Amino acid sequence: MTGKDDETIGFYRGNAAVYTSREQAADRPHLETFLAQLQEGASILELGCGGGQDSEFMLAAGFNVYPTDGTPEIAKAAQARLGIPVATLLFEDINDKERYDGVWANACLLHVPRAALAGIIGRVHGALKHGGVFYASFKAGEAEGRDTFGRYYNYPSRAWLENAYGQFDWTIIEITSRHGSGYDKMPTDWLHVTATKS
């Protein structure tokens, strides 16, 4: 089962310049909580890095960051900003084994088709070292659908995410909720998931 939606990737390819040139601030509150759980200089894989603002924050804090994005044009823009290689990586192509201390996936796994999400979580689990920390955020809902830009969202509930994550071995799965917005400026209920590998 593929972990990508072609229409969604098409949106990001067509809007890469606008999307990456926004004055988008790093998600400091969640980044600081995530980084506090890691050792100094820890290795972090970022999925769906977008314009690179979160990787920029983590690099400045002294972490060993590997930023990636599934859209080549966006990866190229992030690379220009960060001055380090940014790989084009689709979620279903994550094949590393016990390589990273942390995986940061801010507002990107929400585009994975529901039927594929557990498998992608499993790939991330495999890429983490024992005790590694995995952060991801999702737009909450009860049924998958598309937004006004045609982008696919899995729109999970807390219980649905608990089931998807629960298929793998974690010592802790913490899910918090927060009201906010996104690129479309629409009011959004967000679910923030932090899981620690056993």
trRosetta pair geometry for C-beta under 8 A, 3 or more apart (Angstrom, degrees):
i j d omega theta_ij theta_ji phi_ij phi_ji
1 113 7.0 -123 167 82 110 123
1 115 5.2 -126 -156 119 153 102
1 116 4.2 -157 123 -87 111 90
1 119 6.3 144 61 18 108 151
2 92 6.0 -88 -148 -28 50 156
2 113 7.2 64 85 21 73 129
2 116 6.3 -65 90 -86 33 155
3 90 6.5 142 70 161 106 93
3 91 3.9 -107 127 78 147 111
3 92 4.0 171 10 -46 112 92
3 112 5.0 -28 -166 -133 82 104
3 113 7.2 -150 -139 30 33 84
3 116 4.6 -166 -96 145 61 138
3 117 7.8 113 -132 -86 90 40
3 119 7.2 -132 -76 86 106 106
3 120 4.9 106 -123 -75 135 121
4 8 7.4 -145 -177 64 73 111
4 9 5.9 20 179 -40 119 128
4 70 6.3 175 -108 -176 123 147
4 90 5.5 -60 -46 -149 130 115
4 91 6.9 159 -60 28 80 96
4 92 7.1 -98 -16 1 89 111
4 111 7.6 12 -139 126 54 108
4 112 7.6 -44 -78 -113 33 63
5 8 4.1 64 83 10 106 114
5 9 6.8 168 83 -10 55 84
5 111 5.9 -123 23 172 114 93
5 112 8.0 -175 -21 -121 95 21
5 113 6.2 130 -67 -52 97 92
5 151 7.8 114 88 -164 135 56
5 152 3.9 -114 -166 27 178 142
6 9 5.8 -56 -145 40 34 108
6 10 6.1 41 153 -25 66 106
7 10 5.4 -52 -150 34 31 118
7 11 6.8 39 150 -24 62 97
7 146 7.8 -24 104 -119 139 132
7 150 5.4 -102 159 148 120 109
7 151 7.4 -170 114 -107 91 34
7 152 6.5 104 67 -28 105 100
8 11 5.7 -46 -156 26 35 113
8 12 6.9 25 151 -11 64 103
8 111 5.0 157 163 -158 163 126
8 150 7.6 -159 -82 117 53 75
8 151 4.6 74 -119 -143 89 72
8 152 4.9 -85 -48 25 123 87
9 12 5.8 -57 -151 40 37 107
9 13 6.2 39 151 -22 69 105
9 70 6.3 -91 -110 124 109 112
9 71 5.9 176 -153 -88 80 93
10 13 5.7 -51 -142 36 32 112
10 14 6.2 23 161 -13 65 111
11 14 6.1 -68 -150 42 25 105
11 15 6.0 -16 166 15 65 118
11 149 5.5 86 -141 148 143 113
11 150 6.1 174 -69 75 125 98
11 151 5.4 -80 34 -75 162 90
12 15 6.3 -73 -130 56 26 87
12 16 6.2 62 161 -78 64 76
12 19 6.4 -39 -141 12 72 170
12 70 7.8 78 75 81 154 90
12 71 4.3 -116 117 -72 123 159
12 73 7.6 172 136 61 79 106
12 74 5.9 -35 166 -35 113 133
13 16 6.1 -13 -149 -37 25 111
13 71 5.5 -153 -70 -153 68 112
13 72 7.5 32 -113 45 97 81
13 73 5.6 114 -139 15 60 128
15 18 5.0 -55 -173 50 83 111
15 19 5.0 86 124 -31 92 107
16 19 5.7 -63 -138 41 25 111
16 20 5.9 5 172 -4 66 115
16 71 6.3 -165 -94 136 113 131
16 73 3.6 -106 -60 118 174 120
16 74 4.9 -136 -135 -64 103 70
16 77 6.2 173 163 -16 103 137
17 20 6.6 -66 -140 44 19 96
17 21 6.0 4 167 -9 60 121
17 73 7.7 -62 -43 162 66 123
17 77 7.3 175 -104 -88 46 142
18 21 6.3 -70 -138 42 21 102
18 22 7.2 44 159 -46 59 90
19 22 6.6 -40 -170 -6 28 111
19 50 6.9 -112 148 -155 105 92
19 51 7.1 -158 129 -55 71 97
19 74 6.7 -39 91 -104 126 111
19 183 7.2 -12 -126 -129 92 139
20 50 6.6 177 -102 168 77 68
20 51 4.0 150 -148 -99 68 86
20 52 7.7 43 -152 3 104 88
20 74 5.8 170 -62 -134 124 74
20 77 3.9 69 132 124 167 151
20 78 6.8 -117 -139 -55 129 69
20 81 7.8 -145 173 -29 111 134
21 51 7.4 180 -45 -117 22 129
21 77 7.7 -95 -52 -164 72 138
22 51 6.8 -134 50 -43 80 154
24 50 7.2 -52 86 132 159 136
24 51 5.6 131 46 38 125 140
24 53 5.3 -142 99 -12 91 152
25 28 7.3 -41 148 -20 108 100
25 53 6.5 165 173 173 17 148
26 31 6.0 -10 157 -17 109 156
26 53 4.6 -154 -72 146 70 96
26 54 5.1 132 -138 -94 89 51
26 56 6.7 -131 -70 68 124 94
26 57 3.9 94 -139 -40 165 140
27 30 4.9 -14 137 45 113 108
27 31 5.5 134 87 -27 73 98
27 54 6.1 -5 24 -96 90 111
27 106 5.6 179 15 -142 148 149
28 31 5.5 -63 -134 42 27 113
28 32 5.8 26 170 -22 68 108
28 57 7.0 -150 -94 -145 71 154
29 32 6.2 -58 -148 33 23 107
29 33 6.7 19 155 -14 60 108
30 33 5.7 -54 -147 38 35 111
30 34 6.1 37 154 -20 67 109
30 106 7.2 134 96 -107 140 114
30 135 6.6 143 166 -176 109 144
30 137 7.3 -19 -150 -58 170 129
30 192 6.1 -133 -115 -146 130 141
31 34 5.7 -60 -147 39 29 112
31 35 6.0 20 161 -14 68 111
31 54 6.2 -166 -88 -147 126 91
31 57 5.6 10 174 113 164 142
31 58 6.8 -130 -160 -66 117 87
31 104 7.7 29 -113 -134 78 139
32 35 6.0 -54 -137 41 28 106
32 36 6.2 37 158 -29 61 107
33 36 5.9 -54 -150 27 26 116
33 37 7.4 24 153 -19 57 104
33 194 7.5 -97 126 -72 114 155
34 37 6.3 -67 -170 28 33 109
34 38 7.4 15 146 -12 66 111
34 102 6.7 109 168 -162 103 140
34 104 6.4 86 158 -100 160 102
34 133 6.4 165 -158 127 77 132
34 135 4.7 -54 -105 -34 129 150
34 194 6.9 -155 -98 -115 81 120
35 38 5.7 -65 -155 36 45 110
35 58 6.7 -172 -88 -119 125 86
35 61 6.0 -4 -162 125 159 159
35 63 6.8 -113 -130 -51 110 140
35 102 7.9 -40 -100 -62 51 177
37 102 7.7 123 86 -95 100 122
37 133 4.8 98 106 -71 132 161
37 194 7.8 137 -7 -176 162 132
37 196 7.5 -120 175 -92 140 115
38 42 3.9 -99 172 19 118 159
38 44 7.3 -22 -121 -70 170 108
38 63 7.1 43 107 -113 144 123
38 101 5.4 103 -141 133 110 122
38 102 5.2 -54 -83 -40 137 131
38 133 6.3 -115 -65 27 91 129
39 42 4.9 122 60 -63 72 102
39 101 6.7 -95 34 -159 92 157
40 62 6.3 -14 -166 112 84 130
41 62 6.0 -59 -74 145 63 96
41 63 6.5 167 -131 -119 20 43
41 64 5.9 42 -179 -23 65 101
42 63 5.7 -24 61 -137 70 98
42 64 6.7 -138 106 33 28 92
42 101 3.7 -99 -169 76 110 151
42 102 5.9 68 130 -1 130 108
43 63 7.7 154 -100 178 17 87
43 64 4.5 -39 -99 85 63 115
43 65 8.0 168 -157 -81 48 26
43 66 7.1 23 -176 -11 90 108
43 99 7.0 -89 116 145 143 72
43 100 5.0 -124 111 -131 99 62
43 101 5.1 118 50 8 68 93
43 102 7.4 173 93 32 47 72
44 58 5.9 -84 63 173 153 151
44 63 5.4 21 3 155 123 131
44 64 6.8 144 16 78 72 57
44 65 5.0 -21 68 -110 102 69
44 66 6.9 -174 92 25 50 73
44 100 6.3 85 -122 -165 22 113
44 101 6.7 -53 -69 66 63 85
44 102 4.4 -18 -110 75 88 102
44 103 7.1 165 -161 -90 67 25
44 104 5.8 26 177 -7 117 108
45 66 4.9 -25 -109 69 62 110
45 68 6.9 -6 -173 8 87 117
45 96 7.4 -176 -69 38 151 150
45 99 7.6 68 -44 93 124 108
45 100 4.6 -74 -10 -90 102 160
45 102 7.5 -169 29 98 63 55
45 103 4.9 -14 66 -114 98 78
45 104 7.3 -178 90 27 48 68
45 127 6.5 -29 15 143 157 138
46 49 4.7 73 122 -85 122 99
46 54 6.3 159 -135 96 140 112
46 55 5.1 -115 11 -76 162 100
46 58 7.4 177 -58 27 126 150
46 65 6.2 16 -14 -170 113 103
46 66 6.8 180 20 83 71 52
46 67 4.6 -13 60 -113 121 62
46 68 6.4 169 85 27 66 67
46 103 7.8 158 -91 -163 28 54
46 104 4.7 -22 -109 70 76 104
46 105 7.6 162 -161 -78 51 46
46 106 8.0 -21 -154 13 98 94
47 68 5.9 -19 -112 72 46 104
47 69 7.9 119 -178 -97 43 41
47 89 7.2 -97 -122 92 77 117
47 91 6.7 55 -157 -97 136 87
47 94 7.8 -36 -93 -74 124 131
47 103 6.7 25 -11 -179 107 99
47 104 7.2 -175 25 89 70 51
47 105 4.2 0 58 -106 115 90
47 108 5.4 -159 121 84 92 147
47 109 7.1 50 106 -53 138 89
47 124 7.8 -68 -28 -97 145 116
48 68 7.7 3 -22 95 29 73
48 69 5.8 73 -129 -122 31 71
48 70 6.6 -13 -89 0 74 96
48 105 6.2 70 31 -152 110 70
48 106 7.1 -143 90 63 107 58
48 107 7.0 -138 123 89 137 59
48 108 2.5 174 16 -103 167 152
48 109 7.5 -140 -4 -35 142 56
49 52 5.5 33 149 -94 113 53
49 54 6.7 -139 -145 55 74 100
49 55 5.3 5 -146 -24 126 124
49 67 4.1 45 -80 -166 161 104
49 68 6.2 132 -13 59 110 30
49 69 5.0 -96 39 -58 81 97
49 74 7.8 163 74 139 76 106
49 75 7.5 83 52 -108 111 65
49 78 5.2 84 106 -139 120 162
49 86 6.5 -115 57 -147 148 120
50 53 7.2 -28 90 18 110 89
50 54 7.8 74 46 10 106 103
50 69 6.6 149 -44 -105 26 130
50 74 6.3 -62 -137 -177 33 127
50 78 6.9 120 98 -77 32 122
50 107 8.0 14 -39 82 136 108
50 108 7.8 -145 -39 -75 94 111
51 74 7.5 -83 -69 -161 44 91
51 77 6.4 -54 -125 120 62 116
51 78 6.0 162 -179 -89 22 82
51 81 6.5 63 168 -13 74 164
52 55 5.1 -59 -161 48 69 113
52 56 5.5 80 139 -34 86 100
52 67 6.2 36 -122 -165 84 164
52 77 7.5 -152 -12 113 114 74
52 78 3.5 146 -57 -146 110 87
52 79 7.8 -173 -78 -36 143 26
52 81 4.4 163 62 78 146 132
52 82 4.9 -132 -169 -45 141 108
52 86 7.0 -83 -92 -89 114 146
53 56 5.5 -51 -148 32 31 118
53 57 6.7 34 154 -20 63 102
54 57 5.7 -50 -154 32 36 113
54 58 6.5 30 151 -14 66 106
54 104 6.4 -159 142 142 134 141
54 106 5.7 150 -60 19 164 146
55 58 5.7 -58 -146 41 34 108
55 59 6.0 36 155 -21 69 106
55 65 5.0 152 -151 150 88 147
55 67 4.0 -19 -90 -76 157 126
55 78 7.1 71 37 -176 140 118
55 82 5.9 -19 107 -102 124 141
55 86 8.0 171 45 -103 174 109
56 59 5.9 -53 -144 36 27 111
56 60 6.4 27 156 -19 61 108
56 81 6.8 -66 -69 138 125 111
56 82 6.1 -135 -79 -102 81 87
57 60 5.9 -58 -150 36 28 111
57 61 6.5 22 153 -16 63 110
58 61 5.6 -59 -149 39 33 110
58 63 4.5 -52 170 53 91 129
58 65 4.8 113 102 -76 121 136
58 104 7.3 -150 -56 -9 152 160
59 62 7.9 84 176 -42 31 12
59 63 6.6 -91 -87 61 31 75
59 65 5.2 -89 -68 22 82 132
59 82 6.9 131 -10 -153 159 104
59 84 7.5 178 -108 5 147 142
65 84 7.8 115 82 79 91 153
66 87 7.4 0 173 12 93 116
66 100 7.5 -108 31 -98 125 120
67 75 8.0 162 125 -137 95 78
67 78 5.9 -133 136 146 140 136
67 82 6.4 156 24 -25 150 172
67 84 7.4 111 26 86 108 107
67 86 4.8 -35 97 -120 104 92
67 87 7.7 162 97 26 52 69
68 75 7.0 -15 -161 -112 45 115
68 86 6.6 164 -100 -174 32 70
68 87 4.6 -25 -111 71 94 88
68 88 7.1 129 -162 -126 84 8
68 89 3.8 -11 -178 27 138 122
69 74 4.6 -103 134 100 155 110
69 75 4.3 -163 51 -70 103 80
69 78 6.3 133 -14 5 133 145
69 86 6.6 15 9 162 97 115
69 88 6.6 -39 77 -118 65 56
69 89 7.3 105 50 40 17 74
70 88 6.8 72 -149 -169 23 73
70 89 6.5 -70 -85 84 60 45
70 90 5.0 74 -129 -100 103 58
70 91 6.9 -33 -77 -23 128 74
70 108 7.8 148 0 -170 113 119
71 74 4.1 60 81 15 109 112
71 75 6.6 177 84 -14 54 84
71 88 7.3 -111 87 -133 15 100
72 75 5.6 -56 -145 37 32 112
72 76 6.3 34 157 -22 66 105
72 88 4.7 -11 -92 -96 69 145
73 76 5.7 -51 -150 32 31 114
73 77 6.7 29 152 -17 63 104
74 77 5.7 -52 -149 36 36 110
74 78 6.3 35 153 -18 67 105
75 78 5.8 -56 -147 38 31 111
75 79 6.3 36 153 -24 65 106
75 86 4.5 -173 -168 119 79 107
75 87 6.7 -76 -152 105 139 18
75 88 4.7 -125 0 -76 162 74
76 79 5.6 -53 -149 33 30 115
76 80 6.7 33 152 -20 63 102
76 86 7.4 -157 -69 70 19 117
77 80 5.8 -51 -153 31 33 112
77 81 6.7 31 150 -16 63 106
78 81 5.6 -57 -152 38 35 112
78 82 5.9 13 159 -6 71 115
78 86 4.5 123 92 -108 108 171
79 82 6.1 -65 -133 47 27 98
79 83 7.7 122 174 -55 55 11
79 84 7.1 -117 -140 79 70 40
79 85 6.3 -8 -124 -143 115 28
79 86 4.0 -134 -66 18 86 107
80 83 7.9 22 -177 -65 22 52
82 86 6.5 109 41 -53 134 113
89 93 5.8 -140 -161 79 73 114
89 94 6.9 72 169 -74 120 72
90 93 4.7 82 63 5 83 109
91 94 6.1 -26 -169 -12 45 111
91 109 7.0 109 -108 -108 148 79
91 112 6.0 -52 58 -94 165 120
91 116 8.0 113 96 138 126 121
91 120 4.6 2 156 -133 125 124
91 123 7.0 136 167 66 75 144
92 116 7.2 -55 -77 -173 110 131
92 119 7.6 19 -114 118 86 117
92 120 6.8 -74 -77 -92 59 90
92 123 7.3 179 -132 -41 34 163
94 120 7.4 87 27 -152 128 71
94 123 4.1 112 80 150 113 123
94 124 6.4 7 129 -71 163 56
94 126 7.8 139 127 67 102 103
94 127 5.6 -67 170 -48 112 139
95 123 7.4 -46 -75 -154 36 108
95 127 7.9 89 86 -83 14 101
96 99 4.1 -61 171 11 125 138
96 100 6.9 71 112 -16 145 98
96 126 7.5 154 89 115 56 87
96 127 4.2 64 78 -129 98 94
97 126 5.8 -50 -114 163 65 94
97 127 6.8 -79 -87 -104 19 43
98 126 7.4 -74 -40 172 62 53
98 127 7.4 -160 -42 -176 20 21
98 128 6.9 -12 -115 101 47 32
98 129 5.0 76 -167 -101 77 55
98 130 7.1 0 -133 -22 112 70
99 127 5.7 -42 37 -170 96 73
99 128 8.0 -65 49 -95 55 15
99 129 7.1 -133 57 -50 12 84
100 103 5.8 91 104 -62 145 79
100 127 5.6 19 21 142 111 93
100 128 5.7 -58 74 -107 86 52
100 129 6.6 -150 78 -8 32 85
100 132 6.1 88 102 -143 71 142
101 128 7.6 57 -152 -151 11 78
101 129 5.8 -17 -92 33 51 122
101 131 7.9 -23 -146 99 74 88
101 132 5.4 -164 -164 -117 30 88
101 133 7.3 11 148 23 67 83
102 128 7.6 33 -104 -123 16 102
102 132 6.0 -168 -76 -167 36 86
102 133 4.8 -12 -113 64 89 87
102 134 7.3 175 -159 -77 57 39
102 135 7.5 8 -174 4 103 96
103 124 5.1 -159 92 -160 170 107
103 127 6.5 83 -71 90 133 119
103 128 6.1 -91 -14 -74 112 101
103 132 7.1 55 -7 154 87 120
103 133 7.7 -163 31 98 61 50
103 134 4.7 3 58 -117 103 79
103 135 7.3 -172 93 32 60 60
104 135 5.4 1 -122 60 60 106
105 108 5.3 -108 -174 53 81 106
105 109 5.0 41 150 -23 134 110
105 124 7.3 -61 -31 -108 141 148
105 134 7.4 5 10 -174 111 83
105 135 6.6 178 36 94 67 59
105 136 4.1 -9 79 -102 109 89
105 137 7.6 -173 104 17 70 62
106 135 7.2 7 -69 118 74 106
106 136 7.4 -156 -79 -137 28 41
106 137 5.6 20 -145 21 56 115
107 110 6.2 -32 -154 14 49 126
107 137 5.3 -21 -56 79 62 109
107 182 7.0 163 -145 -125 138 111
108 111 6.5 -50 -178 19 47 107
108 136 7.7 -96 52 -142 76 93
109 112 5.2 -23 -167 -1 64 120
109 117 6.8 95 172 -137 103 97
109 120 6.5 173 -136 115 108 140
109 121 7.9 76 -159 -70 148 79
109 136 4.9 -11 28 -159 135 134
109 138 6.8 -57 87 -80 90 93
109 154 8.0 -38 139 21 69 134
110 137 7.2 -33 -40 107 118 60
110 138 4.5 152 -91 -130 98 65
110 139 5.3 81 -156 13 145 83
110 153 5.4 -12 156 -142 97 85
110 154 6.0 -144 -163 32 50 90
110 155 7.7 65 -164 -56 96 42
111 151 6.7 -67 -112 177 108 100
111 152 5.7 94 -154 81 72 85
111 153 6.6 -52 -95 -98 51 50
111 154 7.4 171 -122 -15 4 90
112 116 5.4 -120 174 88 99 103
112 117 4.7 125 106 -91 123 78
112 120 5.3 -87 -140 6 159 158
112 154 6.1 -13 72 -37 64 135
113 116 4.8 67 69 16 89 107
113 117 7.2 -145 90 -37 42 81
113 144 7.4 36 -145 -139 59 157
113 152 7.0 -19 -80 148 71 145
113 154 6.8 138 -154 -86 17 102
114 117 5.8 -39 -147 -3 33 117
114 144 5.3 -115 -29 -56 119 133
114 154 4.8 141 -73 -141 75 105
114 156 7.5 142 -115 -78 98 95
116 119 5.4 -65 -167 45 59 114
116 120 6.0 57 141 -25 86 105
117 120 5.6 -57 -149 36 36 110
117 121 6.3 38 153 -20 69 103
117 154 6.0 64 -59 -123 139 168
117 156 7.8 -149 116 -58 176 136
117 164 5.4 -19 110 -153 111 146
118 121 5.6 -51 -149 36 34 114
118 122 6.5 40 149 -22 63 103
118 164 4.6 -135 -84 -151 84 82
118 167 5.4 40 -162 32 119 150
119 122 5.4 -51 -152 33 34 117
119 123 6.7 38 149 -21 64 99
120 123 5.5 -47 -152 30 38 113
120 124 6.7 37 149 -16 65 101
121 124 5.7 -53 -151 37 35 111
121 125 6.3 42 148 -24 65 105
121 164 5.9 127 -3 148 154 97
121 165 6.0 -128 -171 -101 153 58
121 167 7.4 107 87 57 126 105
121 168 6.3 -153 129 0 103 138
122 125 5.3 -49 -146 33 34 117
122 126 6.4 34 154 -19 64 104
122 167 7.1 -52 -70 103 104 113
122 168 5.7 179 -101 -75 68 129
123 126 5.7 -54 -152 36 31 112
123 127 6.5 30 151 -20 64 107
124 127 5.6 -58 -148 35 34 111
124 128 6.6 35 154 -26 65 105
124 134 5.5 97 146 -129 125 138
125 128 6.1 -58 -155 27 29 112
125 134 7.3 -55 -81 -39 57 156
125 168 4.5 -113 -87 -179 166 153
125 169 7.4 115 -169 46 133 67
125 170 7.7 -101 -118 -65 113 89
125 197 6.1 143 -150 -106 74 112
128 132 3.2 -158 -173 76 106 146
128 133 7.7 170 -142 25 134 22
128 134 6.2 -83 -65 -55 146 105
128 197 4.6 164 107 -23 133 149
129 132 4.6 122 54 -50 64 113
129 197 7.3 160 92 68 37 140
130 197 5.9 -126 -135 112 37 109
130 198 6.9 -43 -147 109 87 44
131 196 6.7 -14 -157 -178 42 99
131 197 6.3 -48 5 72 12 85
132 196 7.3 171 86 -152 35 58
132 197 4.7 20 51 22 81 123
133 194 6.6 -10 -171 -169 99 95
133 195 7.5 155 -155 81 51 42
133 196 5.5 -22 -101 -101 70 76
133 197 7.8 -125 -65 4 28 81
134 193 7.8 -15 112 117 88 94
134 194 7.1 156 81 -154 52 46
134 195 4.8 -17 62 62 104 90
134 196 7.6 -175 20 -79 76 28
134 197 7.1 79 -14 -41 109 92
135 192 7.3 -11 -163 -175 93 88
135 193 7.1 157 -152 87 45 57
135 194 5.1 -11 -99 -101 78 79
136 192 7.9 172 90 -153 40 48
136 193 5.1 -10 62 60 83 104
137 190 5.7 -2 -175 -174 110 113
137 191 6.8 163 -155 84 59 49
137 192 5.0 -17 -104 -104 91 68
137 193 7.2 178 -86 18 38 73
138 154 7.0 -55 -149 70 120 101
138 155 7.7 157 165 -112 103 21
138 156 5.6 -7 149 39 154 101
138 161 6.8 -172 29 -85 153 134
138 190 7.0 145 77 -158 41 64
138 191 4.8 -15 62 59 95 99
138 193 7.2 28 1 -7 106 112
139 153 5.5 -29 59 -164 125 140
139 155 5.9 -40 100 -100 90 67
139 182 7.0 -42 -81 -41 124 146
139 188 5.4 -66 -131 -165 102 119
139 189 7.2 98 -165 72 62 56
139 190 6.3 -48 -103 -102 47 63
139 191 7.8 100 -170 17 2 82
140 155 6.7 47 147 -161 21 65
140 156 6.9 -64 -129 79 53 52
140 157 6.6 64 -162 -111 90 42
140 158 7.5 -2 -128 -43 118 71
140 177 6.9 10 -46 -128 151 107
140 188 7.9 136 31 173 78 75
140 189 4.2 -54 48 104 121 102
140 190 6.5 178 -14 -119 95 9
140 191 4.9 105 -73 -28 99 103
141 144 7.8 133 91 -81 131 26
141 145 7.3 -102 149 22 164 109
141 153 7.3 88 13 121 142 118
141 155 2.8 -20 49 178 132 110
141 156 6.9 63 54 22 70 14
141 157 7.1 -93 89 -61 31 66
141 189 7.9 144 -59 64 58 106
142 155 6.9 -30 31 134 28 110
142 157 5.8 33 -101 -54 61 111
143 155 6.3 3 76 88 31 128
144 152 7.1 6 179 -172 106 90
144 153 6.6 -176 -151 94 66 54
144 154 5.2 -35 -104 -135 99 41
144 155 5.7 168 -103 36 36 98
145 152 7.8 -175 110 -145 22 56
145 153 6.2 -11 67 58 62 91
145 155 6.1 11 26 -2 88 144
146 150 5.5 -12 -180 -151 131 33
146 151 6.2 151 -153 71 78 35
146 152 5.6 -42 -94 -92 81 47
146 153 7.0 147 -106 13 29 81
147 150 7.3 -51 68 14 63 17
147 151 5.1 -2 35 53 104 92
147 153 6.4 65 -34 -15 95 122
147 184 5.5 -136 170 -45 138 158
147 186 7.5 -163 -148 19 117 144
148 184 5.9 130 38 -142 108 134
148 186 7.9 137 -1 -41 118 136
149 183 7.8 -21 -11 104 152 120
149 184 6.5 -139 -15 -85 109 111
156 160 4.2 -140 -162 87 97 124
156 161 4.9 111 128 -53 141 88
156 164 7.3 -65 -131 -1 155 138
156 191 7.0 -80 81 41 94 150
157 160 4.6 99 50 3 77 103
157 161 7.1 -145 90 -2 41 85
158 161 6.0 -59 -152 38 30 108
158 162 6.3 33 152 -23 66 106
158 175 5.4 144 -141 123 95 149
158 177 7.4 -64 -72 -61 119 113
158 191 6.2 -175 -86 -123 72 136
159 162 5.6 -51 -146 33 33 115
159 163 6.6 34 154 -19 63 103
160 163 5.9 -56 -157 34 31 112
160 164 6.5 28 150 -18 65 107
161 164 5.6 -55 -145 37 36 110
161 165 6.0 26 161 -10 70 108
161 175 6.2 127 93 -104 135 144
161 191 6.3 -172 -15 134 159 149
161 193 6.0 -138 169 -78 138 140
162 165 6.2 -58 -141 45 26 104
162 166 5.7 33 157 -31 62 118
162 173 6.7 130 -126 120 71 142
162 175 6.9 -90 -68 -14 88 146
163 166 5.5 -57 -138 34 24 117
163 167 7.5 40 158 -35 56 91
164 167 6.6 -47 -173 5 31 111
165 168 6.6 -76 -177 41 50 96
165 170 6.6 -16 164 0 104 145
165 173 5.1 132 123 -128 143 142
165 193 6.8 -162 -64 -172 147 140
165 195 5.7 -158 -159 -83 131 148
166 173 7.2 -85 -73 -5 71 165
169 197 7.1 57 97 -159 78 68
169 198 4.4 -65 145 20 101 130
170 173 5.2 86 96 -54 146 90
170 195 4.5 -63 -131 -174 150 103
170 196 5.9 113 -167 67 90 48
170 197 6.1 -67 -112 -102 66 34
170 198 6.1 -167 -133 -33 12 83
171 196 5.0 -44 54 93 96 105
171 197 7.3 37 2 112 88 17
171 198 5.0 130 -48 -93 82 67
172 194 7.4 -8 116 111 107 86
172 195 6.7 -179 93 -144 63 45
172 196 4.5 36 43 28 97 110
173 193 6.9 -17 -168 -163 85 97
173 194 7.7 164 -152 85 39 47
173 195 4.7 0 -107 -105 73 94
174 193 7.2 153 82 -153 51 47
174 194 4.8 -9 59 60 102 93
174 195 7.5 -174 23 -75 63 48
175 191 5.8 -9 -168 -172 104 102
175 192 7.0 152 -154 76 51 48
175 193 5.2 -12 -101 -99 81 76
176 191 7.5 153 78 -156 37 53
176 192 4.9 -18 62 59 88 103
177 189 6.4 -8 -167 -177 109 95
177 190 6.8 151 -156 82 56 54
177 191 5.7 -28 -99 -100 74 63
177 192 7.5 -178 -85 15 23 81
178 189 7.8 156 81 -158 35 53
178 190 5.0 -20 65 63 83 106
178 192 6.5 28 6 -15 112 118
179 187 7.0 -12 -173 -169 101 92
179 188 7.3 151 -161 83 55 47
179 189 5.9 -33 -103 -103 67 62
179 190 7.3 166 -102 16 15 84
180 188 5.6 -32 79 70 66 94
180 190 5.4 0 31 -10 112 126
181 184 7.8 -137 179 72 87 62
181 185 5.7 4 -179 -146 131 34
181 186 6.4 155 -143 68 84 34
181 187 6.3 -52 -91 -102 82 31
181 188 5.5 128 -116 16 27 103
182 185 7.4 -102 70 -37 49 22
182 186 6.8 -16 42 48 90 78
182 188 5.4 45 -15 -15 101 158
